[in-house]
Amino acid sequence: MSSFGYYRLAAAVPRVRVADVDFNATELIAAAGEAARQGASVLVFPELCLTSASCADLFFRPTLLKAAEAGLMRYIRETAELPLVSVVGLPLLLNGQLFNVAAVAQNGFLRGFVPKSVIPNSRESSERRWFAPAGMLTRTEVNMFGDFFSIPIGTDLIFSVSPELSFGVEIGDDAAALLPPSTRLAMQGASVILNPSAALSLVGRADYTRTQVIARSGSCVAAYVHAGAGVGESTQDGVCGGAAYIAENGRLAAQNEPFARELSVVYADVDMEKLAAVRLSESTFHENLLLGEWPAPRCVYCRIEAEPCDLRYAYLPARPFVPEPAQAAVRCEEILNIQAAALAKRIECAYAKTLVIGVSGGLDSTLALLVCDRACKLLGRSNDCILAITMPGFGTTGRTYNNAVKMIQQLGCSFKEVNIKEACLLHFKDLDFDPSLRTNTYENVQARERTKLLMNLANKTGGMVVGTGDLSEIALGWATYNGDHMSMYGVNCSIPKSLIRCLIEYAATQAEPELAAVLRDVNATPVSPELLPPADDGKIDQKTEEILGPYDLHDFFLYHFIKYGAEPAKLRALALHAFAGEYEEELVEKTLRTFLRRFFSQQFKRTCVPDGPKVGTIGLSPRGDWRMPTDVCGTLWTEG
């Protein structure tokens, strides 16, 4: 049983001796045992590892070839009880021709042979001297071990480990072909590509191989596991460094330290359900017309009962929307540029004379104001065309108010303040509503009064209202319908709350000291709509995250639910792992219930959201990113 689609993949670089098959088999068996103890489901060894890859003309000697066959039989026999599938390289004599093959072993059986397709014949490597390419193979099956077993052989084999995990094999230089076998194998269902290799280490080659592994995993929307021959190979005219890499859909998941003199094994926990979700909904993966030109693959079943992964080798960041520290500055600059360029285009198309924006001193309006500032710079306009409005209400605190005023002044925007209390009290009177009742009506009247004011000011000044609502709020429906829910262009519509803090911090590093101090205080202020009166000490009493749960959790759920289709039980398990030591299990479960309930019940607000720029891979625009009926029944998710 896997852990919600996670499987542990492994690449091993064992110690070997040239032409010492018995020693090599012993080392492979020990390495397989270690990988099994670590919970690996699939293990790949280097090319020709049973004999070593540098036997040269000894490959012609029957003694070595018979020893290789005996070594394979021993390996299969002594790893029969291990709950993993492994790939072992050896030379195979067939119909008078010698092939460089990968043998797939599992549960005491030899499941198949995959021959190498691209046999180099260069100054560096003269493999063609010994081995025939797969294209010269004339059989689809071979008989081994005294003709008792018929073993499939070919480059068209796909090995099925479970409903989620199937793998194919390409060997060494196969990956560099114009049309590598991995392309066809992935198109025909392989979610993992294994590459046993034995290339010499040359200056710059490690970087090239690593880049190639990452690129192949991305183009195949798959996991890619590469195991290179190590320093035990002959050093007569070169050295093998023993590089091992595991990549997952364009991301390097694991790599080893090369030139190790002992066994080196790397592991990665890869979510096969996630890869399937990407192939299904986020790519043109299945649109390749070449699929019809390929013969149907042969599926070989090698099912295993793997232990559940503990996810220790999984890439599972707690804040998946937030860039890694090393990339933060570049990513934040790119995001702000996308937002600003989108707004600038809308300003031009709308012939807007002003940008009308409500500035509360909170996270969302702060980011939107910074984007307005950038857009004006792009258009060569003065910031006095930004009409920044503060609208104090019943819940406004001195901290947020002062931060809002300081930002507006320091950015050189036009400033206007309208206290909405009197207008709201008048509206309460029109509604026959008792304002001592702190109900949704009390809150929403304020939100709609603010939006009405912004819209009418935009009409008066020939401008457009810039929306401040973010992706997290849109997902949860945490906005007043036709209140802060509405604008003329929503610049934050695909920016989640967790990322907004990162963007504001980046902006602070680029700002003058006074503005930077304000921005950092905005980041440190509790998130609140400030629609209920403050506490007796004047501080914010209505804290959104105390009502809904932490936005970090909501953003985590949103990411995995929308991008990869994770089901509720999986969302819970992943969150408990990602936030271990940060949030208690009870809070995670409560927040997940809130997320699912609100996500499905609040679609009516998303159905009519204003335009806004998509920044990352996740958006909830009803015009393309997320299409769901408003009256959907979500009980499959909320009550499961």
N, C-alpha and C positions, 0 to 999 in steps of 0.2 A: 504494500500500500504506500503510495507517495503522499507527501504533505501538500495537498491542494495543488497538484500538478508540478511540484518541485522534484527534481531528480539531481543527484550528485554525479557529475561527470569528472573523470580523472584522466590525466596524461602522465605517464610514468617514463622516466629515463633511467633504466637499470644499469648496473655495472655489467660489462660484457668483456669477454676475451675473444680475440680473433680466432675463429674456427673451433672454439672449445664449446661444443653444443651442450654437453652435460653441465658445465659450469653455468652457461647462459640460461638453460632451462631452470636450474636451481634458483637463480636470481629472479627470473620471471615469476616463478611460483611464489617466492617470498614476497615479491612486490604485489602480486595479486592478493595475497593474504592480507597485507597491510592495507591495501585499498578497500578490501571488503570490510575490514575492521573499522575503517573510517566511514563506512556507509556508502561507498561508491556503487552506482548501478551500472555504469559503463566505463570501461578502462581501455585506453589505447597505448600500445607500446610502439617503439620506433620501427622503421622499415628494416626488414631482414634481421631482426634482433636475435633470433634463435641461433644464427650462425655468425652474426656480425655482418655489416654491410660491406666490409673491406676485404673480403676473401679473394677477390680478383679471380685468377684462373683456377683457384681451388673450387670455384663453383662448378667446374666441369668434372670434378672428381666424384664418382659414385659413392665413395666413402662418406663425403660430407653430406651429400644429398640424402643418403639413407639415415645418417645420424640426425639430420634435420627432421625427417619424418618421424623417427623414433622419439626425438625431443618433443615434437608436437603432441604425439600420443601420450607421453609422460605428463606434459603440462595439462592436457585435457583431463587426464585421469586424476591428477593430484589437486586440481582446482574444482572438481565436480561438485563439491558441497558448498562452494562459495556462491552467494546470491548476487552475482554480477555477470555481465557479458563482457568479454575481453577480446581484443584484436591483437594478434601476434604475427609478426612478419617472418617469412622464410622463402627460400627458393623451392620451386615445385617443377619437377620434370614431367612433361606431359606430351605424349606423341612425338617424342624426339626433340621437343623444344623446351627451353627452360624459361619459366615465368617467375617474375618477382611478385609474390602474392601476399595478401593479408588474410590470415585465417581467423574466422570468427568462432569463438568457443563459448559454450554456455552449458552449465548443468551436466557436465560430463559428455557432451556431444560436440562434434564439429558441425557447425551450422552452415558454413559456406566459405568459399574462397573468392576474393576479389583481386584480379590481376592488375598490375600497373599498366596504364595506357600510354603515357609519354615516357619513352626510354631515351634519355639524352645520349648524344654522341658528339662530345666536344673535347677540347683540350683538358678541361677540368674533369669531365666525367665521361668515360667510354663504356657505359652500361650496355650499349647495344652489342658490345663484344660478347656479352654473356646472356643477356635476356632478350626475349622476344616481346613486342608490345601486345597488349590485350587484343588488338585488332586481328592478330594472327591466330587467335584461339579458334579452334574448330569444334569444340565440344561445349555443352552447357552443364555437363555433370561429370564427375570423376569418381572412381571407386578407390576407397582407401581402406587401410587396416584389414587386408586380406579379402577384399571384395565384398565385405559384409554390408558396407554402407555406401549409398550413392549420395555424393555431396554436390550441391549446386555450385557452379563456378561462373563468373561473368561480372561485367561492370554494371549490369542492370539489376543487381540485387539490392533490395531494401529490407532491412532487418527490423522486425516489429517487436519491441520490448514490452510495450503496453499500448493501450488506446491513445495515450498522449505522446508517446515517444517512439519514433522510428528513426533509424539512422542508415546512412550510406557511407561508403568508403571511397576516398581517392588517395592515391599514394604519391608522396613527394612532389615531383615536377608536374603531376597531373593538374595541380592547382594553378599552374602558370599557363595552361593551354588557352588558346583563343576562346574555346567553349569548354570549360572544365567540366568533368563529370558531375561535380557538385551542383551545377546549374540544373542539369536534367534531374538529378536525384531529388533536389529540393522541390522542383516543380511537380514531381511525381509523389511527393508526400514525406520525404525525409525531413525531420525537424532538427536532426543533428548530423553534421558531417565530421567524420573522423579522418585525420590525415597522418598516417605513420610516415616519417621522413628520415632521410640520412644525408642531408647536404653538408658539405664542408663549411666551416666557419670562415668567412672572409670579411674584410673590413666593410661595414655598412650592411652586410647581409641580414644581421639580426633585426635591424630596423625595418628593412624591406619585408622580411618574413612576417614580422609582427603586424605591419601595416596591411599586408596581404590577407592575413588571417582575419583581422578586424573587418576589412572590406568584404571578404567573401561571406562572413557571417551576416553583414548588413544586406548585401545584394540577394542572399538566399533567404533572408528573414529566418535565420536558424542559429543554433549554437554550432560553433566550429572548434574542434579540438585537435591540436597539432602536437605531436611528440617527435622530437628530433633525436637522432643518434648521439651518444655522448662520447666522452674522452677515452673510453675503452676501445674505440675503433682504432685502426692502424693510424699512426702519425708519420708514415713513410713520406708522404708528399702533401700532408695537410692535416688538419685536426677538426673533429666534429665537436661542437660546443654543447650539445645536449639541450637545446632550447625547447621549452614546452610552453604552449599558450592555449588559453581557452577564451573564446570571444562569444558574445551573445548579442546578436542583432545590431552589429556595429559598435559594440562597446567591449573593451578588453576586460574580462572578468577575472583572469588569473594568469600569472606568469611565474616562472621559476628563476633562480639564479643560475646562469649558465656555467659550464666548465666544472660542475660538481664532480667529485671523485667517488661519491657514494650515491645510493639510490636517491633520486629526486622525483617527488610526486606532487602535482598541483591539483587542486580541486576547485570546482565551482558548483554551486547549487543554482540550477537554471529552471525557470518556471515555463514548462512546456505549454500550459494553458495560456499563458501570456503570449507566447509566440503564435499559437493558433489564433488568438484573438486579433493579433496584428495582421496576420495573413488574411483573416476573414473580412476585417472592416476598415483597415487603415492603409492599405496599399493596393497597387495594381498587380499584385502577385499572381493572380489567377488569369490575367488577361493576356498572357504570353501565347501568341498564336503558334509558336514553334512546338507547343505541346502536342499538337496533332501529328507532327512529323516523327515523333519518337515512338518506338515500340513500347508496349505496356511493360512495366517493371515486374519482376518476380518478387513476391513477398515471402520472406522467410521468418517464421515465428520463433522467437526465442524469449518467451515470457519468463519473467522473474518475479519473485515476491520480495521486493525491496523493503527495507525498513524505512519508516517515515523520516524525512530529513529534519534535522534540527535547525536548518537554515543558517548555520554558522558561516557557510561560504556563499551566502546569497547577497546580492547587491540590493539592499532594501533600505534606502534612505528614509528617515522619518519625515523629511520635508522635501518631497520629490520635485516640487515646483521651484525650489530655491537652488541656484547654481552652486557648484562646488567652489570653495574659497579661491582656488587658483584661477577659476574662470569668471568669478563674480563681476569684476570690473568690466570685462569685455561684454558679458551677457547683459548686464544692467544698461550699459551704454546702447547696446543694440535694441533692447526693449524700449527704452525711452525714445530712441530715434524712430522706431516703428510707430509708436503712439503719436509722436509729434508730426511725422510725415502724413499720417492718416488724418489728423485733425487739420493740418494745413490744407490738404486737398479739399476737405469738406468746407473749410472757410471760403476757399476760392469758388467752389461750386455754388455755395449759398449766397455769395456776395455779401458775406456778413461783415458789418462794420464794427461790431463789438462781440466779445466773448463774455457771456454772462454766466457767472459761476458762483454758487453758494459755498462759502468757505467757513467751516465749522471749527477748524483746529484739530480735526480728527485725521486718521490715516488716509482715507479715500479722497477727501477734498484736497488734502495737501499734495498728493500725487497728481491729481487732475490739474491743480494750479501750476505745478512744475511743468507739466506737459504743455499747458497753455503758453507758458513762458518760452519753451523751446519752439513751439509752433510759430510764435510771433517772430522769433529770431530767424527762422527759416524763411519767412515771408518778408523780412526786412521791416517789420512793423514795430512801433513803439508799444511798450507794455501798457500804456494808458488806454489802449483799446480793450484791455481785459477789465471788465466791470465786475469786481470782486465784492460780493455782498455778504455781510454778516447779519444773521437774523436771530438774535437772542430770543429764547423762549423760556418756558417754565423750568427746563432742566439744564440750561446753559450754566457752566461753571466758569469761574474766573480764569482757570488755567487754560481751558480750550479757547475761550474768547480772546485772551491776551496773545496766545500763540497765533491765532488767526489774524489778528490786527498786525502783529509784527511781521508775519510773512508777507502780507499784502503790501505793507509799506516798504519792506526791504526789496521786494521784487519790482517796485515802481508801478504797481497796478492802480487803476482808479478804484477808489474805496467808497462804499456806501453802506450805511448801517440802518436796518429797519427792525425795530423791536416788534415782534409779532404777537405779544401777549394781548394787547387791546383788541386786535382783529380776531384772535381766537376766542376771547371772552364774548365778543359780539356774536360770533358764530355759535358758540355754546347756547347763547340766549335764543338764537333763531331755531336751534334744534331742541329747545326745552331740555337741555342736558345740564346736569349738576356737575360742575367741574371738580367737586370734591371726590368724585368717583374716578379712580385711576384706571379706567378701562381702555380698550383699544381705541374707542372714540376719542378719548382725551389725548392720546398720542397721535392718532392719524390726522386729526384736525390740524395739528401743528405741522405735520409733514406736508399735508396738501396746501396749507397756507403758504408755506415756503416755496413750493413748486409753482403755485399760482403767481406769486410775486415775481419769481425768476422769469417765467414765461411772458408775463406782461411787460416786464422791463426789456426783455429781448425784442418784443414787438415795438416798444417805444423807441429803442435805440437802433433799430435795424440790425439786430444781432441774432445770435443763436445761443441756446442754453447748452452748456457743456455738462454732461452727466458725470457723476462721481461714483456711482455704484460699481462694486467689484464682482468678480466671478463667484466668490464664496457666498456673497449675499444673493446673487442671482440663483445659485444652486439651491439655497435654502429658502428662497422666497422671503428673505429677511429685509423687506422693503414695503413701504405703504403703496398699495396699488393706486396708480395715477398720482402718487406723491413723489418721493425720491426715486420711485420706480421708473419715472418718465423724464426724458430730456430730448434734446434735438440731436445729440451725438454722444455716445457713452464711451469715453476714451479708456476706461478701466474694465471694460466688459469681459476681458479674458485674463485679467490679472487677479489671482487669488490673494486673500489677505496675507498669507505667509510670505508671499513674494513682495507685496507692497512694502513691508518693513525693510526688506533687503534693498529695494530700489531707493527708498528714502534715505537709508544709511549711505548708499553710494552717492546720492545727490549731496549729502552733507559733507562727504569727503571732497567734493568739487566746489563747495560754496565758501563764501566769506565767513569768518568766524561767528559773526552775530547770527546770520541765517542758519549756519550749521548747528548752533546751539539750540535754536528753535526746532529745527527738524529732528534733532535727537530727542528733545523733550516730547515732541509729537509721538515718536516711536515708543516712548516710555509711558505714554498715557493709556489707561485702560480703554478698551474699545467700548463705545456706548453711543446710542442714538441721542442721548440727553433729552429725552422727552418726558421724563419724570423728575420731580424736584430733587435737587442734590441733598446730601446728608446734612445734618446740623452743622458740621464743620466746613460746609461749602464744597466738599469733594464729591466726585461722581459716585452716586449710589446705584444707578441702573447700569450694571455691567453685563454686556452681551454674553461674554463667555461663561458667566455664572448661570445664565439662562439656557443657552444653547449647548454649552460644552466648548472646549478649546477649539479655536479655529485651525490649529495645527492638525488636530484629529479630523475635522471636517474636510480639510484640504487633502489629507491623505486618503480618506474614503473616496472623495470625488475623483482623485487621480486614478486610483485603481478600478473604480467602478465604471467610469466613462471610458478610459483608455483601454483597459484590458478585460472589462466585463466580469470582474471578480464578484462572486456571490457573497451574501452576507456572512456566512461562516468563514469564508476565506478572508474577507475584510477584517473580521475580528481577529483571526489568528495572525495575520500579517501585522496588524496594528499592535497587538500585544508583544510581538517580537521587536518591531521597529522602535516602540516607545517603552521597552522594558526599563524599569527603574525611574521612569519619568511620570507615567500616568498609571493609576491603579486599574485593575481589571474591571471593577464596577463602573468607573468613569468611562472607560473605553466602550463598554457594552451600552451604557446609557446614551452616550453620544452617538453611537452607531444607530441606535433605535431612532433617535431624533433626526439624524441625517436622512435615513431611509423614509421615515414618515413625511418629513417636510419636502424631500426631493420629489416624491410622487404627488403630493397634494398641492404643490405650488406651481405646477406646470402652466397654469392659466396666466401667471405673471410673465413667464418666459415666452409665451406664445406671442406677446405683443411688445417685446422689448425694443428700444430704439437701435439704430445701426451703431456699429462700433468695430474697431479693428481687432482681428484675431492675431495674437502675438505668439502663442505656443501651439502645441498640438491639440490642446483641449479648449473647446469653446462650447457655449450652450445656445448659440443663435438658432432660432427656429427656422431660419432660412437656409441652413446647410449643415451645421454641426450636430445638432441634437433635435430630432423630430419625433415627438411623442404626443399622442392625443391628450388633450387637456383633461378629458374624463376617464383616463386610464385607471384600471383597478390594480393597485400595487401590492395586493395582499400576498402574492407569491414571494415577495421580497420582505415585506414588513412583518409578516406573521410566520415566516418559515423557521 
